[in-house]
Amino acid sequence: MLSPNDKKLEKLDPFYRPSMSKQKTSAEIISEARNALRTVRTQRPFTPREDQRKLFGSASSRTPENRPPSSFSLHASSFESSDSRPISSARLSPLELRPKAPASPAPEEDLCLSFPKPPVDAAKMRRISSARARLFRAASQGALLPDRTLPPAEPKKTVESKETIVKGDPMVKINGIYLTESNAMGHLKSHPLQLTYDGGFSEIQAQEMFKGTTSLPSHLRSGGEQGKRCSRASSYSSSSDVSRLEARAVSKANLQEKDTEIEVDEVFWNTRIVPILHELEKEENIETICAACTQLHHALAEGNMLGNKFKRRSILLKTLYKLVDIGSDLLSLKLAKLILALKVSRKNLLNVCKLIFKISRSEKNDSLIENDSILESLLEVLRNEDLHTNTEAFLYCMGAIKFISGNPGFLDEMISKGAVEILVNLIKQINENTRKCGTCLPNSGHLLVQMTATLRNLVDSPPARSKLLSISALPQLCAVMGQYMADKDVCTNIARIFSKLTSYHDCCAALANCSRCYALFLKVINKYQKKQDLVVRIVFILGNLTAKNHQAREQFSKEKGSIPTLLSLFHTFYKLDLCAEEQEGGAQQPKVQRSRAPAEDVLIKLTRVLANLAIHPGIGPVLATNPHAVGLLLATLEYKSIEDCEELVINTTATINNLSYYRVKHSIIQDKKLYIAELLIKLLVSNNMDGILEAVRVFGNLSQDNDICDFIVQKNVHKFMIALLDAKHQDICFSACGVLLNLTVDKNKRVILKEGGGIKKLVDCLRHFGPTDWQLACLVCKTLWNFSENITNASSCFGDEDTNTLLVLLPSFLDEELALDGSFDQDLKSYHKLQWETEFKPVAQQLLNRIQSHHTFLEPLPIPSF
């Protein structure tokens, strides 16, 4: 007991102080976090990498018949040619039918008669490549380009259609450009194309376009034999017909003046595009075709022909579709990139996304994807196309992006190209549609699995996490989890995202501010209580939220059924783990390094949540008086050894430590304190220092009770505590000193400090840790104060050597300039000073006064250096 003679020193509290209602100082808060109530850390649940790239992994809750396929065949025939021209909803007016009496036949009219063409010779047909054969068939069904023209011998009957000349002024208008007459005539003479008239419909004949080159197929040329024959017949038409047709052609040309790019494209098409298409038809080798595709893409971009507005887009797409059958991944990527640049839609958009998905399933193709920059094209699809009408295309597009995101080398590129913003925007669209319509989009669940799996990969990058916070993505993910609660795959992926994010302080704080997340997580636990892979992540998230955030503990505890839900989950997995232990043969089998059981992992995360919640003064006492909660914790310590499962045993002991802090009425911890002390001895004699530390901390709380103090002395636990003072580990020395402090409250037990050199070891702790840990130094001084209550002579009480050491150490530690002259940063120095002033200085000064008053100095003592 304390000496009644010393009134200046207040009665010393036991090792742990009860919580106070007044505002705590920063030193008290840090001290409490260190000594009495502690949060517990644990590892994030491990997610094994899938062996194969699929839309849905082996752990998916979807059955094969209820999910889109990851394997499929794709051929040129899978694409539709109807997509090549946009559908128009405008109604066309009927053409006027003006029957004309047949004129008397002229001898020359027979020249215009069309004779049936003989079929292509079979042997010749076999010599043509498969691609050319398809082009022949397409040409025989109808010319892809107009195939009629007039010979150059009839200049009087020609009408300038594509290059219309408006005369009557000194200026001449050609293609919307005004020139002088002389310049216009020179322009026409120098033009490589001849203007022809063919019955009211005008085309430009490319006669000298490819001199010296191989002749082009008829469907890529502007003229043909049939056009020549008909043009000769039209030359004999009456002058009235010519005038009428000329007027009609001029009128049509005037309308075309509004779009001069088409005329320029005509020349560009024939000079730049057609030769490349001719190269693609040869199908000589993959390298040549790939080079031609790259050249074609550049040429189309140069000619402003990308997109879906170009009239001859159908010819390009048909040619590209036919090359899909070659089956080269390198070529298919180039084709896909080009097809996407031409803005296909509907089924063709789906097929091209499937094509990229199919290629991206192989990790070997990641280098091809990187070199061709196909990622940007895929992100453009998600950014610009309509989600509602292209859900299936988005699914395979997202599947490919998911595979790409699994390669860390792509993360920076994906983030810089806006992948995070695009995905979150799509999630917002799905949330808004579900909220407005009350139903989910078809296949939206499948799509969300791909999107959330991609985000799970992206959040490994700090820039991605920053973007998610800046665009408030976490509430959107919570909304998705609530709306798709029945979809386990979606919930699991979002749980994986949150388990990664909450490992970082800023993200954890952002999620903690989403008040609806706590009820949401409880709902998931209740729905999927036996689904270990999902539950373990939800519990891990709750552990992160409640680790450092007092408000999060309070909000969670206020949710209806929060504590019963956790205890029900604890009971479920305790039984599962117990059954697994019995099947393995229990502790009788030789122990080898074994993998952690799934049920055991849930218990580890769950005990961590309970330990964190117990810090809250409104929850800790409730748990301490709950027989179910305490019973499960003690049962876990009974059947688990620290050699089998170190983390579970340590977490369980830490939870018991936090609960033992509350000395409340009907506390189950207090009722079973002796049984708990028996269980803790197993930890004290183990070789695990972390386990020993947790056991000593529990003894520090329990030793405030006289029965436990008697138990400690009877079982010689005090000798173990004295031995731990030599551990040179601050936390262990601190906890062991706390137990000794509580023992010295009883005067009959103070003598134990002399066993095993207890006084000397306490003084050594003061010397070694005092200048850096004033809290530990204060605890040592309190213990020595209790021990010296009935002192008559300092030397006889502490011994000559230890007395002299104390007479040197204490004055130096009480000198503020010497004591606080440490290499700390400003914040730590302020805390250090606060600890020294409020905790160490009062106790040390009284102890020094007592020693000095009961000691006779024989010689000056040197001041030690630190």
C-alpha positions, 0 to 999 in steps of 0.5 A: 500500500502507499505510504500515508506520510506522502500526501503529495502523491495521489494513490496510484491506479492499477495497471489499466485505468478505467475510461473517463467521461472527461475529454482525454489528452492526446497522451491518454488517447495514445496510452490507451491505444497502446496499453489497454485496448488494442486493434488487431491487424490481419492479412487481406484474404488471398485471391488465387489467380485463374488458370485460364482467362474466361468470362467467369472463373471456376468459383463463379456461382453461375452454372454453364447454361446460365452464362454467356460462353467464353469459347465460340467459333467466329467466321466471315459469315458471322458478320452482316453486310447490312450494317455497312450502310446506316438504316434510314427511317425516311420514306421515299416518294414513288417514282413517276412512271412516264411510258414512252412510245417505242421509236422505230428501230435503227440499225445501230440500236442493236448495239445496245442490246444486252446479251446474256453472259456465259458463266465463268469457266469452272477451271478458271474459277478454281484458279481464283483465290477464295477471296477473289471468288467471293468478290466475283460472286458479289460482282455478279449479283450487282455492281458494287460501283457503277459500271456504265460509261460512254466512249470518248468519241462522242463529246457533243452528247456528254454532260458534265455531271461530276464537274459541272460548268455553269456558263454565261459569266466570265467565271466558271463554277467547278465543284463549287469552286469559281474559275475563269473560263480559260482556267476552267477549260485548262482544268478540264483538259488536264483532268485525268478523268473523262466526263461522261453521260449515261442516261441521266446518272453521271459517273467519272470514268477512270481511264488513265488512272492506273496506266502501267499497273495491273487491271482492276476488277470490274467492281472497283472500276468506274467503267465497263463494256456494258456501259460502252454499248449503252453509251453508243445507243444513247448517242442516237437519242433525240435532241429533246431527250438530251436537253431534258436529261442535261437539265436533270443532270445539271440540277443534280450536280447543283445539289451535289455542290453542297458536299464537295468532299465526296467528289474529292473522295472519289479521286482519293478512293481510286488513287489511294484506297483501291490499290490497297484493297487489290493487295488485300485480295491477293492473300499472299502472306500474313505479313503483307496483308497486315502491312496492307491493313495498317496502310489502309487504316492510315489512308482512311484516316488521311482521307477522313473516311473513318466512321460510318458516314462514308458511302463506300464503307460497304466495300471496305467492310466486306473485304475486311470481313472476308479476311477474318477466316484466315485465322491469324491473331495478328491479322485479326487484331488489325482487322478488328481495330479497323472495323471498329474505326469504321463504327460498325453496330448491332451484330457486327459490333458484337462479333468484332468484340468477340473477335478481340475477346477471343484473341485476348484470352491467350496471355501470349497475345498481350504483346500483340495487343500492346503493339496494336493499341487495341485498348484505346479502340475498346475503351472508345466502344464503351465511351461512345456506343449505347449501353442499352442496345449493345449490352452483349457487345459490351460484355465481350468488350469488357471481358477483353479489357478485364483480361488486359487489366490482369497484366500489370504492364497495362495498368498505367495505360488503362488509367491514363486513357480514362478506364476508371472514369468510363467504368464508373460512368457505366456503373452509374448508368446501370444504377440509374436505369435500375432505379428508374425502371425497377428492373435490371437490364438484360445481361447487366449482371454478366456485364457488371461481373466483368466491370467490377473484376476490372476495377479490382485489378485497377485499384492496385494502382495509386492513381486509380484509387485517387480517381475513384475517390475524386469521382465518388465511386464508392457510393456507386459500388455500394448501390450496385451491391444493394441492387444486385444482392442476389448476384453472388459474383457481383457482390464478391467482386465488389467485396474484393474491391473494398477489401483492397481499398480499405487497406489504405487510410483515405479510401477506408475513411471514404467508405466509412462515411458511406452510412449505408454500407454497414447495413449493406454488409450485414445483409450480405453476411445474412444472405451468404453466411456459408459462402466463405469466399464472400463472407471472409472479405466482408468481415475483413472490410468491417475489420478495416473500417472499425480499426481506426475509426471510432465513428465507424464502430458506433455506426455499425453497432447501431445497425439492427442485429449487428452483434447477433449477426457477427456472433451467428457467423462466429458460431457457424464457422466455429462448427465448420472449423471444429468438424474440419479439425476432427476429420484431420485427426485433431492434434494427434497427427504430426504437425506440418506446415499446412495451409490455412483452412477456409473456416479458420480464415473467417474466424481470424477476421471475425475475432479481429472485428470483435476486438476492434468493436470492444474498444467502443465503451458502448459495445465493449461492456455489452460483449463482456456480459454476453455469454455467447460471445465470451463462450465462443472466444474461450472455446476457440482458445481451448481447441486451438493451439498457437502452433496450429493457428498463430493468428487466430489464437493471438486475435482471440486473446487480444479480444479477451484482453479488450473485454477484460478491460471493462470491470462491469457487473455481470461480466462473464470475463470476470466470472471466468477469470481463473479459467482464462488464467489457466488457458493463458499459461499455455501461451506463456510457455510457448515459443511465440513472443507475440502470443506471450505478449498478448497473454501478459497483457490479459494478465495485466488487466486480470491482476487487478483482482486479488484472486488472480494475484494469488493465482500468479504467485501460486503458479510462479507466473511472477517469476516469468514476468520478472524474466521477461524484463530482460527481453529488451522489448519495450512492449513486453517489458511494459506489460510485464512491469504492469503485472508486477505493479499490480502485485506490489499493491498487496504488501504481502507480495512485494517481496517477490520483486527480490526473487530473480533480481527483480529490482535490478531488472526494473532499474535496467529497464528504466536506464534502457528505455526511459529517455525514449519511453516515458510511459514505461519509465513511469510504470517502473517508478510506480512499481518501485514506489509501491515496493518502497512504501515501508522504507527505512533505508534506501540501500537496504531496500533497493541495494547499494548499487541500484540505489546509487543508479537511481540517484543518478538516473532520476535527477537526469531524467527530471532535468527537462533540457537533458531528458527531452534532448532527443532526435524527434520530429516536432509532433513526436517531440510535443507528445514526448514532452507531454508524456514526460510532464503529465506521467513521468515527472510527478511520480519520479520526483516523489520517488527521488525525494523518498530515496534521498530522504532515506539515503546518506551520501558517502561520495559524489556520484557522476552524471551518466551520459546517454 
